[in-house]
């Protein structure tokens, strides 16, 4: 989909939003692919996300990336025109206007899968623990299962939310039920090949309250949050025996590339942008 507006105004919307590197990423994508655009950050009030989205598009905006805590609210706004990925996720991270109608997609899962493959930890035949059951987690459950993982166990501080996500998945795709389970954080015990933190706990500088002994041989601990230094979850995982740790910077760039492709019809090269962003963070 190509935006007809001459201004080509895009933005990332969330709350908080100050930490977002999306403008940096999309500006590099634009340079790489010869696109002219403006990309901003929008901090939406927690009680008026729909109003801010409506105003953005009414003023000629072309597309929005949606981050915490609005991905499920974005799903509701775009529910008449959702991609299959968004429908399965129950959450939206990419919005755009087409023929006067708001459309939504979820590219988080694509970003995560591509980054796991880049790190040498493709999900096929792996036992995966997913910590969290909010919008970020909802966006990656189906892609991880579709990627062939042997087992996916969802745990959350409020166990009920994990069970709700579990039920959402198997109601849409009953054949996946045998590979999917859910519970509270205390139910995380096991030996896992990949442990993914899909909570925002690292933004608050505290790791999730997980039991020890989660990491099998060669295991990866992956935090969807990113920063200049290893996140609290990554530090926790290293102390508890994880073989590899990674933050979510590669996922961020990967999902942004998928959004960029939806908006502009061209897929940028992720590697140089990821390298530039990592260097930018280290020098900030």
Beta strands, then each sheet from edge to edge (+ up, - down):
strand 1: 9-14
strand 2: 38-43
strand 3: 63-66
strand 4: 94-98
strand 5: 101-105
strand 6: 127-131
strand 7: 151-156
strand 8: 180-184
strand 9: 192-197
strand 10: 215-223
strand 11: 244-246
sheet 1: 2+ 1+ 3+ 4- 5+
sheet 2: 8+ 7+ 6+ 9+ 10+ 11+
end
